[in-house]
């Protein structure tokens, strides 16, 4: 999770090269993570599999913006994203917030009230889809009980959100029978049980599952914080949080003050000492880890989650994460830990070198450095970097991180926190994750990519599947979804065969082209094919890499992946123009007698002599 402004939070919340850091003896990186193909799911927007559990205004209570219009209703899944429904029109936002302007649609505010009803049954219903695509690992953004659409403001860590399960009312009854501070009283709700069923179904298909752990802050309706608000300094949980001032009961005013994450009062920050989270929340989180990693407590973790993605991990002491790692690996030595280690200085476009966290705390990070490098090389036009600069950027990562960690870092292009890759392509020449929607940047173009622009996405997918690191797809990218930064990157999923209303509205009321909205089968098949090539050739997942400069052809990216006796040559034309290149394959793969393009099946024989190869715009050739 990241934030540009407090308001936006509420809406969520060239040379031959060889990596300097090679695998170390006694590696603790899980082997399965080296061949993983990740898929990120934002649960509320993936699929509504059970309309009977849809959120109601009562489920949204105590969540921003702290009121629900009397005419509120679940949002139509296939509607025009920016079009205001009748209940959304004429909400007097300016009466609640000084930033809202009278007479304007204030779509960015409206989006915080929307619910589409995505749930766990929807994921179960679409496991065949994910398996067809070739996905081997799923990362869920927060699933824990919360009143918001994004769930980064937990009310409980030990229960799955009741609106993700089959019986929200009964789950509330279960909560009432527990003491949340005492794990021996915890029970299993219908939502919890459905999640365990989903885990079992995923494991049966060879898919791993990790979930979001948000342990820097909680929501203001978190059970322990509510106790503090009620009992003030007499609460047994008062030392869990940073309390700045207690309420004076002798006055009408409420003087209660506390530290919220990034100053946001909706997200009370958990207290830390020299060792990280203090006693109290520390023990509670340890119990939560045990619950979800070994649900039946029999010492066999096969019925539990396969790891964690840790939110805003740089804002929690690394000492805690080292302890957290011990907890996790003791339960399941093959578990996977990935951290959100991202912006060191957002305002100056400086990303963290995550090396201090890798190995000692996490196996991986969400590799936004990879995303930024690809954006500057493929997407940017006026500010585009050269092939040499691109390979230098990647090699900097390989020098910074141990090679085993490079292989399991999540190579993403987008997520729930940035504009989608398709919209990045429509809006080039910006800093990554900056000025990335209409509310931050009125000139941001909300339209659908053209066919020519979409070629870049095809090309980028090819790089994701062939460069070192575990590729991660944000839900719907493979289906053709586009959209700016939060909330626009969180549109409801496109499903094949569904009739979607065209996008004709603009969040600022501007004119725009009318864009058809439909599942993109061609794009899906491209991702599916690339994933199959990667899975069928372990060298693309675990092989060393050697970049080879081609000074005569500046747009041509050339590299070799090698693993034991296997080698694959990748040639990629990063240009909107066709390329005719005389390529000496023997220079790249000495001794090769014949090569085959793993994408088209075309053979090159003999490979010992220079060959004239033709490249279409943004074509990638994978030769083995």
C-alpha positions, -999 to +999 in steps of 0.1 A: +000+000+000+012+035-008-002+069-006+003+101-026-021+122-006-042+116+025-073+117+004-062+091-020-055+067+008-091+066+016-099+055-020-078+025-022-059+027+010+253-029-226+281-054-221+285-091-214+272-096-180+270-121-152+253-115-119+278-108-092+257-125-065+252-162-072+232-187-052+245-192-017+250-224+001+221-233+023+196-212+005+163-206+023+145-193-007+117-218-015+123-237-048+087-234-059+090-196-059+117-197-086+093-211-112+062-193-099+039-173-122+020-149-099-015-135-102-026-107-079-063-106-070-081-077-055-110-097-040-138-071-041-133-066-078-125-101-091-159-119-093-192-118-074-198-156-070-224-153-043-248-123-044-263-134-011-233-122+008-231-087-008-221-059+015-248-037+031-246-003+046-242-019+080-211-037+067-196-004+056-201+014+090-171+031+105-155+033+071-147+064+051-166+085+042-187+077+073-221+081+057-241+060+032-268+076+011-302+061+018-305+049-018-271+032-018-269-002-036-244-027-050-229-014-081-237-030-115-206-050-125-208-042-162-216-005-160-195+023-174-169+029-148-171+066-146-209+069-150-226+079-119-256+057-109-288+074-098-279+070-061-245+085-067-258+117-084-261+149-064-244+137-033-235+170-015-199+161-010-189+198-003-210+196+029-187+169+042-153+177+028-137+211+020-119+197-011-152+188-028-166+213-053-203+219-056-218+209-089-189+186-099-192+148-101-165+142-075-160+107-089-130+100-068-151+104-037-180+084-051-156+055-058-149+051-021-186+042-015-189+016-043-191-021-036-193-047-064-196-078-043-165-097-053-159-127-029-141-160-024-168-180-042-160-159-072-124-170-070-133-206-066-156-204-096-127-191-117-098-214-107-102-231-141-096-198-158-065-192-138-053-227-145-059-223-182-038-191-181-010-210-164-010-193-130+009-212-103+007-187-074-019-162-062-014-131-041-045-118-024-047-082-012-062-081+023-089-107+031-093-099+068-125-084+083-128-047+074-155-023+065-137-008+035-135-020-001-097-024+001-094-040+035-061-023+045-079-011+077-084-044+095-110-048+122-097-084+129-067-104+117-081-137+127-112-138+105-118-135+068-141-107+059-177-119+064-188-105+030-163-127+013-180-158+028-215-174+025-232-163+057-223-128+070-250-127+097-239-160+112-203-149+112-212-119+133-227-143+158-195-162+159-174-131+166-197-122+195-188-155+212-150-149+212-125-129+231-103-117+203-074-112+227-075-149+236-067-173+207-081-202+226-116-188+221-112-182+184-136-201+162-140-207+125-166-186+106-183-196+073-159-171+056-129-187+072-140-221+062-146-211+026-111-197+025-097-230+038-117-247+011-102-223-015-067-231-002-073-268-006-087-263-041-057-242-051-032-267-036-050-295-055-042-276-087-006-270-078-012-233-070+004-216-040-014-189-021-001-159-001-021-132+016-015-096+026-002-090+061-009-054+072+009-052+105+021-016+106-014-002+113-050-014+119-084+002+112-100+025+137-126-002+144-099-028+152-111-047+183-082-036+205-084+000+194-121+002+200-115-010+236-090+019+240-115+044+226-141+032+250-120+027+282-093+052+274-063+049+298-080+021+316-079-002+286-055-032+288-046-025+252-036+012+256+001+004+251-006-012+217-009+022+201+007+057+202-017+076+223-010+114+224-038+126+246-066+111+265-102+123+265-112+145+294-147+132+305-154+165+323-156+183+289-180+179+260-151+179+235-133+147+227-096+153+233-085+118+225-056+119+201-034+092+187-009+086+159-023+074+126-003+059+098+010+088+076-012+110+098-044+093+088-066+089+118-085+060+102-054+039+105-041+038+141-004+028+141+008-001+161+035+008+187+071-002+182+102-003+205+138-011+196+128-047+185+098-037+164+062-042+174+058-042+212+046-070+233+009-074+229+004-068+192+036-089+187+021-120+204-013-114+188+003-114+153+023-145+161-010-163+169-025-150+136+005-164+117+000-198+133-037-197+126-034-192+089-003-212+082-014-243+101-052-240+106-057-273+123-026-271+144-014-305+136+021-295+126+014-301+089+012-267+071-003-282+039-037-269+048-025-234+053-013-204+033+021-206+016+034-173+027+028-136+032+031-103+014+040-077+040+025-043+036+045-010+040+073-032+053+099-004+054+078+013+081+082-016+105+116-023+121+136-050+102+142-066+136+105-075+138+105-089+103+135-111+112+115-125+141+084-128+118+105-148+094+115-172+122+079-177+131+069-184+095+098-207+086+094-227+118+059-236+107+067-241+070+103-239+058+090-237+022+069-206+029+075-175+009+079-139+022+077-109+000+078-073+012+065-040-001+098-022-001+092+006-025+096+043-023+125+056-002+117+092-014+086+094-035+089+132-042+124+126-057+116+094-075+140+073-054+132+037-048+147+015-021+176-008-026+159-037-008+191-056-001+190-052+037+157-070+038+165-098+014+176-131+030+175-118+066+138-109+065+122-116+032+127-139+002+116-113-022+101-079-028+075-065-052+100-056-079+089-020-087+125-013-098+119-038-126+086-021-135+102+014-136+131+002-158+107-015-183+085+016-184+114+039-192+126+015-219+094+004-236+067+029-227+083+063-226+087+081-258+104+115-253+122+103-222+129+068-235+162+052-223+185+032-246+189-006-246+222-002-229+207+020-202+179-006-197+203-035-193+224-013-169+192-008-148+185-045-146+221-053-138+221-028-110+193-049-094+213-081-100+243-065-083+223-053-054+204-085-046+216-120-041+209-140-072+186-165-055+164-135-044+165-120-078+149-152-092+119-150-068+113-112-067+078-105-081+084-089-115+053-068-119+043-039-141+013-027-121-007-034-090-036-020-069-014+009-061-004+022-096-020+028-130-024-003-151+003-011-176-022-005-205-028+031-192+009+036-185+014+030-222-013+056-231+003+081-208+041+079-213+069+102-201+060+105-164+078+093-134+065+058-125+035+060-101+034+098-104+006+120-118-011+087-127-048+095-128-071+124-136-074+136-100-036+140-096-031+150-133-061+166-152-043+158-185-041+121-178-058+102-206-084+077-195-091+062-229-085+026-241-051+018-257-050+017-295-040-014-313-005+000-319-002+009-282-014-025-272+016-040-291+038-026-263+019-046-237+024-077-258+061-069-258+063-061-221+046-095-213+074-111-233+100-094-212+083-104-180+083-140-190+119-142-201+139-120-178+151-131-143+124-129-116+090-143-111+064-126-134+033-112-117+001-103-135-024-079-119-059-093-123-074-084-157-042-072-174-044-104-195-080-096-203-073-061-216-082-040-186-070-004-184-072+024-159-053+050-140-040+049-104-064+041-075-094+040-078-093+034-116-069+004-114-095-014-093-123-017-118-143-049-118-128-078-138-136-083-174-151-117-181-155-133-215-190-134-228-203-106-206-218-075-221-202-044-207-215-009-211-190+012-232-169+037-213-182+071-224-179+091-192-150+111-179-143+116-142-138+154-147-167+157-171-144+162-201-150+149-236-135+115-244-138+088-270-164+061-265-145+029-258-159-006-261-152-028-231-148-065-236-126-094-228-095-095-251-091-131-261-060-124-283-042-108-254-052-136-230-039-162-255-006-143-257-001-144-220-012-180-219+013-189-246+042-170-230+035-186-196+035-221-212+068-213-228+083-202-195+069-232-176+082-256-203+117-242-202+130-239-166+160-220-180+138-190-183+130-192-147+162-202-131+189-196-157+218-171-155+216-142-178+241-126-203+232-094-221+249-090-256+252-056-271+241-050-307+255-016-315+244-019-352+207-023-341+200+001-312+164-012-308+174-048-305+176-062-270+196-095-269+203-118-240+209-155-233+195-174-204+215-205-195+210-234-170+234-264-170+233-277-206+202-257-216+203-222-232+177-199-247+184-168-268+160-139-266+159-112-293+134-083-288+128-054-312+118-025-289+106-003-318+073+006-336+091+000-368+100-034-384+136-044-382+158-064-407+189-076-388+218-098-398+222-119-367+252-142-360+235-168-338+267-187-333+281-156-315+254-159-290+251-197-287+284-212-299+281-246-313+244-245-320+234-264-352+197-255-352+174-232-333+136-231-329+114-201-321+095-213-291+066-188-299+061-196-336+077-230-340+099-216-369+133-233-372+166-216-380+191-240-396+220-241-398+227-217-369+264-216-375+262-189-402+248-153-399+212-151-406+190-123-418+161-121-393+129-100-398+113-085-367+078-070-367+073-039-345+077-050-309+083-086-318+101-109-294+118-141-305+126-168-280+151-192-297+162-226-282 
